[in-house]
Amino acid sequence: MLSETDRVGTGAATPGVLVMPRAKVIVWLAAFLALWLGIAHGEELGGKVIRVADGDTITILDAAQAHHTIRLMGIDAPEKGQPFGTKSRESLSSMVAGRNVTVQWHKRDRYGRLVGQVFADSHDVGLVQIDRGLAWHYKAYEREQNAADARGYAEAENEARAARRGLWADRKPVAPWEYRQARRAP
């Protein structure tokens, strides 16, 4: 038998209609929206970096010997065929290759990779990549970052641009997303 708190209404309960209390509905909707938007409570994963694919993608081996491909959240590094693509990969490799890292991830991308912040010795390696001028702050996805990280990544990019570090030494560097789009076009 349902109690009156299990029914929603303005005082007149409809017999046989099961509904949730308003507070439960609000909590359920918030959880659903957070999952749908990819911003639900994140998870933490630790492991040893066994591969650096490029300037924004690594593979780690966790304690259970499972492989996880990680896409660094908030950055986009030059592709292998682009200027600074090799330098970006080497930079990331110098920070993480063969080392234990912590990944705070919130979602999987369309390729099944975990997307998250990677920390080595308490340093956000994505932020370091931007600061070195070897990655862009990926503004198309900055809504997935917390406000402090988004601001920090944007400031690091602005400083690297002003100092003409890394890829910013080029007069007109081509953003990776533009490079990929041009390669897909017939």
N, C-alpha and C positions, 0 to 999 in steps of 0.2 A: 504494500500500500504506500502511496506517495504522500509525503507530508506537504503542507502548503508551501514550504521553502523549496520544494522540488518543482513547483509550478510557477510560471511567470504570468503575471497579469496585473491588472490594476485593482485587484481585490476579488475579482470574480474568476475562480478557477474553472477551466473547462474540463469536465470529466474525461478521463482516459488520455489526455494529452500530456506527454512527457516532455518537459523542457528543462533547461539548465537555469540555475539562478544567474542573474546578470553578471555578478562578479566572475563566475566560472566562464561565462561566455566571453567576457573581455580578456581574461587570461588565455583562453584557448585561441581566440583570434590573434592576440599579440604573438603567441608562440608560432602559429601558422604563418603569419606574415613574416616573422623573423626567419623562419626556415625558407619560405618562398623567396625572400630577398637575399638569402645567402648570408645573413648577418647573425645567425643564431650563435649561441654560446660556442666559442671555438674550442678546439681540442689542442692538446700539446703532444708532440711526438719528438722523441730523441733518437739519434742514431749517428752512425759514422758515414761520412760522405764517401761514396765509392765511385762516383762519376760526376763530372762537371760537363754538361752538354754544350752550354753556351753561357753568356753573361747573365742569364736570369733563370736557368734551369739546372737542377742537380738531382742526383739519385742518392738516397741514403739507405742503409741497411740497419734495421731496428734490432732490438735485443732478441726478438723471436726469429731473426734471420729473414725477415720479410723485406722486400724492396719497395721503396716508395719514391715516385718521381715527384719533385717539388718545383712548382713555378713560384718564383719570388713575387709576392704581392706588392703592388704599387710601383713596379718598375717595368720598363721594356728596354732591353739591351739591343745593340746592333746585331743583325743577323750575321752568320758566318761569311757571307759574300759581301758584306758592307764594310766600308772603312771603319776601323776600330772594333770590328766583330771579334777578331782574334785577341786583340788587346783586352777587350772586356772579359772574354772567357778566361784569359790568363790571370786577370785581376781577381775574379771570383775564385778561381782555383787556388791562388796564393793564400786566400783567407780560409778556405774550407776543405780543400782536398785532403782526404785521409784523416780528417779531424772529426770529433764529435760535435754535433750541432743540436740545437733545439729549434723546433718548428712550431709556431703558433698558427694553426690553420683554421679556416672557417668554411671552406667549400672545396668542391672539385670543379675543374673546368671541363669544357666539352671533350677534352682528350683524356679525361680521367685522372689528371694530375691534381695533387693537393695544391691549393693556393694559400700561401701563408708567409709570414715573416720568419726569416731564418736568422738565428743568433749564434755567433761563434764568439766565445769569451765575452759574453754579454754585449757584443756589438751587433747592431742590426746591419747585416751585410748588404742588404738592398740599399739602405741609406748611404753606406760607404761607396757603393758602385755609383750612385748619383753624384756624391761629393767629388769623386775622382773624375767625373766627366765621362763615365763609361756606360751610362744608362740614362734614359729619360724618366722623369716622374710620369707614370702612366695615368694621366688625368682622366681618361675615359672611365677608369675604375676607382677613382679616388673616393667615391661615395662609400666604398667598401672598407676604407680605412677609418680609424678614429680621427677626430679633428686634429689632435696634436700630431699624429703621424703625417697626415695629409699636409699640414702646414710645414712641418719639418722637411718633408721630401721636396715641397715646392721651393722652400728657401734654399735648400742644398742645390737644387738645379739652378736657381737664379745666381747663386754664388759661383758655381762652376762655369756658367755662361759668361759672367762678368770677368772671371779670371782666365777665360778661354782655355780651360783644362780639358784634356782628352778630346772627345769628338767636337767640342765647342771651338777647337782651334780651326776647324774647317769653316769656310765662309758660309756655306749653306748645307749643314748636315741634314741628311734625309732620315726622318723618323722611321723606325722599324715597321710601324703599321702602314706607312705610306709605301715603303719598299715592298712589303708583302703584297699590298694591293696592286702595285704596278706589275709584279711578277705574275699575278693571277689573271690580269687583264689580257685579252687576246691580241 
